[in-house]
Amino acid sequence: NGGENRVARSVVRYQTRNFFDLVENRRALHRETVNYVPKFLAARLIAENPANYGFENLGFQDPIQFEEIVAEKSVYLKKLSKDMGVDYEDIKLLNPQFTTAYAPKYSEKILTIRIPPKTKEQALVALAGSYIENQAFLAKLQSNNYGRVRVRRGDTLSTIARRFRTSMGRLKELNNMGRSTMIRAGRYIKVPLGHGFEKYSEVDGDAKVTVRLPKKNLRKISAERKISSANKAAHDSRIHVVRRGENLTRIAKRYRVTLQELLVANNLRNSSRINVGNRILIPE
């Protein structure tokens, strides 16, 4: 699919914000994106009136039942649930937007917390004692739950917020950005570490940077590291293990051999395709 930056470039290049105008130009968007948006719109239309489209006798799930309370300050959710006499896991399930054990209050937004049905009375009583008044305690909660990541080319505050399942307001608060949303490639910013994330460390210069990433991302990084290690070991024996983004021309150039020599040594043709993990013999 085309990401946020791809779509933004297409909007500027073709001078239109109309999705269907972009679709008419085949190079503006990927085919997956062209198909995805109409599918989404179709699903929405069907959901609004399924009988019109031949969907009958559907078994709908019951909607999630909850009530809401409004907080004036940041709230320690574990204490709130304990004082309410409910399980913290129930509070966490109803409030997936809070990736840590506390609900942050930003000056420009209303802080709303979902609670189980018929618990509003005890929630309002418990709320007053669950506010985080101690700034040292709040700082400890924050310091234990963030990592530092390098801003990549093309990153925006919103794309980083989505990557780490948080909000732009939380990122601005962690990085003392005030009203600014400007970030620069190559700089480091703090990101909160939420549920479902595992630690990932990398060495950048003399500093060891530790963040948490979703498990699927961590597995991907581990696989790439293994390939990189295999390449290093294979280099000495003139065997190259193919990495992402590589082709035969790049490999030939890297080892200062001609493309034809590389093809002959590996019994390949110009039309041959190579995949990540393939072992390529480098001629002497």
C-alpha positions as CSV (number, residue, x, y, z in Angstrom):
1,N,0.0,0.0,0.0
2,G,1.0,3.6,-0.5
3,G,2.0,5.2,2.8
4,E,1.3,8.7,4.0
5,N,4.3,10.2,2.3
6,R,3.6,8.5,-1.1
7,V,0.1,9.8,-1.1
8,A,1.3,13.3,-0.1
9,R,3.8,13.4,-2.9
10,S,1.0,12.3,-5.4
11,V,-1.3,15.0,-4.1
12,V,1.4,17.6,-4.8
13,R,2.6,16.2,-8.1
14,Y,-0.9,15.8,-9.6
15,Q,-2.4,18.8,-7.8
16,T,-5.5,17.1,-6.6
17,R,-6.8,15.7,-3.3
18,N,-9.5,13.7,-5.0
19,F,-8.8,10.0,-4.6
20,F,-10.5,9.1,-7.9
21,D,-8.6,11.7,-9.8
22,L,-5.4,10.1,-8.5
23,V,-6.7,6.7,-9.5
24,E,-7.0,7.8,-13.1
25,N,-3.3,8.3,-13.3
26,R,-1.9,4.8,-13.0
27,R,1.4,5.9,-11.6
28,A,0.0,8.0,-8.8
29,L,-0.9,5.2,-6.4
30,H,-0.1,1.5,-6.0
31,R,-2.6,-1.0,-7.2
32,E,-3.2,-2.2,-3.6
33,T,-4.2,1.3,-2.6
34,V,-6.4,1.8,-5.6
35,N,-8.3,-1.3,-4.7
36,Y,-8.3,-0.8,-0.9
37,V,-10.2,2.5,-0.7
38,P,-13.2,1.3,-2.7
39,K,-13.3,-1.9,-0.7
40,F,-13.4,0.1,2.5
41,L,-16.2,2.3,1.2
42,A,-18.1,-0.7,0.0
43,A,-17.8,-2.4,3.4
44,R,-19.1,0.8,5.1
45,L,-22.1,0.9,2.8
46,I,-22.9,-2.8,3.4
47,A,-22.5,-2.3,7.2
48,E,-25.0,0.6,7.1
49,N,-27.7,-1.5,5.3
50,P,-26.7,-5.1,4.8
51,A,-30.1,-6.3,3.7
52,N,-29.9,-4.0,0.6
53,Y,-26.8,-6.0,-0.5
54,G,-28.2,-9.5,0.2
55,F,-26.7,-10.0,3.7
56,E,-29.4,-11.5,5.9
57,N,-29.6,-13.4,9.2
58,L,-26.3,-12.0,10.4
59,G,-25.2,-12.8,13.9
60,F,-24.0,-9.5,15.4
61,Q,-21.7,-9.4,18.4
62,D,-23.0,-7.4,21.4
63,P,-21.5,-3.9,21.6
64,I,-19.0,-3.3,24.4
65,Q,-20.8,-1.9,27.4
66,F,-19.1,0.9,29.4
67,E,-19.6,4.2,31.1
68,E,-17.3,7.2,31.0
69,I,-15.8,9.6,33.5
70,V,-13.9,12.8,32.8
71,A,-10.6,13.5,34.7
72,E,-9.0,16.9,35.3
73,K,-5.5,15.6,35.8
74,S,-3.3,12.6,34.8
75,V,-4.7,9.4,36.4
76,Y,-2.9,6.3,37.8
77,L,-5.1,3.6,36.4
78,K,-3.9,0.8,38.6
79,K,-4.9,2.8,41.7
80,L,-8.2,3.8,40.2
81,S,-9.1,0.2,39.5
82,K,-8.0,-0.9,42.9
83,D,-10.0,1.7,44.7
84,M,-13.0,1.0,42.5
85,G,-12.8,-2.7,43.3
86,V,-12.5,-3.8,39.7
87,D,-9.8,-5.7,37.9
88,Y,-7.2,-3.5,36.2
89,E,-7.2,-5.7,33.2
90,D,-10.9,-4.7,32.6
91,I,-9.9,-1.0,32.7
92,K,-7.0,-1.7,30.3
93,L,-9.3,-3.6,27.9
94,L,-11.8,-0.7,27.8
95,N,-9.0,1.9,27.3
96,P,-6.5,0.6,24.7
97,Q,-5.5,4.2,23.9
98,F,-3.5,4.3,27.1
99,T,-0.3,2.3,26.5
100,T,0.9,2.5,30.1
101,A,-0.5,2.2,33.6
102,Y,-1.4,5.9,33.7
103,A,-3.7,8.1,31.6
104,P,-2.0,11.4,30.7
105,K,-3.9,14.7,30.7
106,Y,-2.9,17.1,28.0
107,S,-3.8,20.7,28.5
108,E,-5.6,21.0,25.2
109,K,-7.6,17.8,25.4
110,I,-10.4,16.4,27.6
111,L,-9.3,13.2,29.4
112,T,-12.0,10.6,29.2
113,I,-11.7,7.2,30.8
114,R,-14.0,4.3,30.1
115,I,-15.2,2.2,33.1
116,P,-17.3,-1.0,33.4
117,P,-21.1,-0.5,33.5
118,K,-22.7,0.5,36.8
119,T,-19.4,1.5,38.4
120,K,-19.6,5.2,37.8
121,E,-20.4,6.1,41.4
122,Q,-17.4,4.3,42.9
123,A,-15.3,5.5,40.0
124,L,-16.0,9.2,40.8
125,V,-15.1,8.6,44.5
126,A,-11.9,6.8,43.6
127,L,-10.9,9.3,40.9
128,A,-9.9,12.0,43.4
129,G,-7.4,9.7,45.0
130,S,-6.0,8.4,41.8
131,Y,-4.7,11.8,40.4
132,I,-1.0,11.9,40.0
133,E,-0.1,14.9,42.2
134,N,3.5,13.9,42.9
135,Q,5.5,15.1,39.9
136,A,8.5,12.9,40.9
137,F,6.2,9.9,40.7
138,L,4.9,11.0,37.3
139,A,8.5,11.5,36.1
140,K,9.4,8.0,37.3
141,L,6.4,6.5,35.4
142,Q,7.5,8.4,32.3
143,S,11.2,7.6,32.6
144,N,10.5,3.9,32.9
145,N,8.3,3.8,29.8
146,Y,10.2,5.5,27.0
147,G,13.0,4.8,24.7
148,R,15.0,6.9,22.1
149,V,14.8,6.4,18.4
150,R,16.5,8.1,15.5
151,V,14.3,10.1,13.2
152,R,14.4,8.6,9.7
153,R,14.2,10.5,6.4
154,G,10.5,11.1,5.6
155,D,9.3,10.6,9.2
156,T,6.8,13.0,10.7
157,L,5.6,13.2,14.2
158,S,2.3,11.6,13.2
159,T,4.0,8.6,11.5
160,I,6.2,8.0,14.5
161,A,3.1,8.3,16.8
162,R,1.4,5.6,14.8
163,R,4.5,3.4,14.7
164,F,4.7,3.4,18.5
165,R,0.9,3.3,19.1
166,T,0.8,6.7,20.8
167,S,-0.4,10.2,20.2
168,M,1.3,13.3,18.9
169,G,0.5,15.0,22.1
170,R,2.3,12.4,24.1
171,L,5.4,12.7,21.9
172,K,5.4,16.5,22.2
173,E,5.1,16.1,26.0
174,L,8.0,13.6,26.2
175,N,10.2,15.8,24.1
176,N,9.3,19.2,25.5
177,M,8.2,20.4,22.0
178,G,5.5,22.8,23.1
179,R,3.3,23.6,20.1
180,S,6.0,22.6,17.5
181,T,5.7,19.4,15.5
182,M,9.0,19.8,13.6
183,I,11.5,17.0,13.7
184,R,14.7,16.5,11.8
185,A,16.2,13.4,10.2
186,G,19.1,12.0,12.2
187,R,18.0,13.5,15.5
188,Y,16.8,11.3,18.4
189,I,13.4,11.6,20.0
190,K,11.8,9.9,23.0
191,V,8.9,7.5,22.4
192,P,6.7,5.7,25.0
193,L,6.9,2.0,25.4
194,G,3.5,0.3,25.5
195,H,2.0,-3.1,25.9
196,G,2.9,-5.7,23.4
197,F,6.4,-4.3,22.8
198,E,9.7,-6.0,23.3
199,K,13.1,-4.5,24.0
200,Y,15.4,-3.9,21.0
201,S,18.9,-2.5,21.4
202,E,21.2,-1.2,18.8
203,V,24.6,0.5,19.1
204,D,24.9,3.9,17.5
205,G,28.4,5.3,17.9
206,D,29.3,4.9,21.5
207,A,25.7,4.9,22.8
208,K,23.5,1.9,23.2
209,V,19.9,2.8,22.2
210,T,17.1,0.6,23.6
211,V,13.5,0.8,22.5
212,R,10.6,-1.6,22.4
213,L,9.1,-2.7,19.1
214,P,6.1,-4.9,18.2
215,K,7.1,-8.5,18.3
216,K,6.7,-9.0,14.5
217,N,9.1,-6.0,13.9
218,L,11.6,-7.5,16.3
219,R,11.5,-10.9,14.5
220,K,12.1,-9.0,11.2
221,I,15.1,-7.1,12.6
222,S,16.5,-10.4,14.1
223,A,16.3,-12.1,10.7
224,E,18.1,-9.2,9.0
225,R,20.8,-9.3,11.7
226,K,21.3,-13.0,11.0
227,I,21.7,-12.3,7.3
228,S,24.1,-9.5,8.0
229,S,26.2,-11.8,10.2
230,A,26.2,-14.5,7.5
231,N,27.4,-12.0,5.0
232,K,30.3,-11.0,7.1
233,A,31.4,-14.6,7.6
234,A,30.8,-15.5,4.0
235,H,32.8,-12.5,2.7
236,D,36.0,-14.1,3.7
237,S,35.2,-17.3,1.8
238,R,34.0,-15.4,-1.3
239,I,30.4,-16.4,-0.7
240,H,27.9,-13.6,-0.6
241,V,24.5,-14.0,1.1
242,V,21.9,-11.8,-0.7
243,R,20.3,-9.1,1.4
244,R,17.2,-7.0,0.9
245,G,17.4,-4.5,-2.0
246,E,20.4,-6.2,-3.6
247,N,20.7,-7.4,-7.2
248,L,23.4,-9.0,-9.3
249,T,24.7,-5.8,-10.7
250,R,25.2,-4.3,-7.2
251,I,26.9,-7.5,-5.9
252,A,29.3,-7.5,-8.9
253,K,30.1,-3.9,-8.3
254,R,30.7,-4.4,-4.6
255,Y,33.3,-7.2,-5.2
256,R,34.8,-5.5,-8.3
257,V,34.0,-8.2,-10.8
258,T,32.0,-8.0,-14.0
259,L,28.4,-9.0,-14.2
260,Q,29.2,-11.6,-16.8
261,E,31.8,-13.2,-14.5
262,L,29.3,-13.3,-11.7
263,L,26.7,-15.0,-14.0
264,V,29.1,-17.6,-15.3
265,A,30.4,-18.5,-11.8
266,N,26.9,-19.1,-10.6
267,N,25.4,-20.6,-13.8
268,L,23.0,-17.8,-14.1
269,R,21.5,-15.7,-16.9
270,N,20.7,-12.0,-17.2
271,S,17.1,-12.8,-16.6
272,S,17.8,-14.9,-13.5
273,R,16.2,-13.6,-10.2
274,I,17.8,-13.8,-6.8
275,N,16.1,-13.8,-3.5
276,V,17.1,-12.7,0.1
277,G,19.2,-15.5,1.6
278,N,20.5,-16.9,-1.7
279,R,24.3,-17.7,-1.6
280,I,26.3,-16.2,-4.5
281,L,29.8,-17.4,-5.4
282,I,32.1,-14.5,-6.0
283,P,34.8,-15.4,-8.7
284,E,38.4,-14.8,-7.9
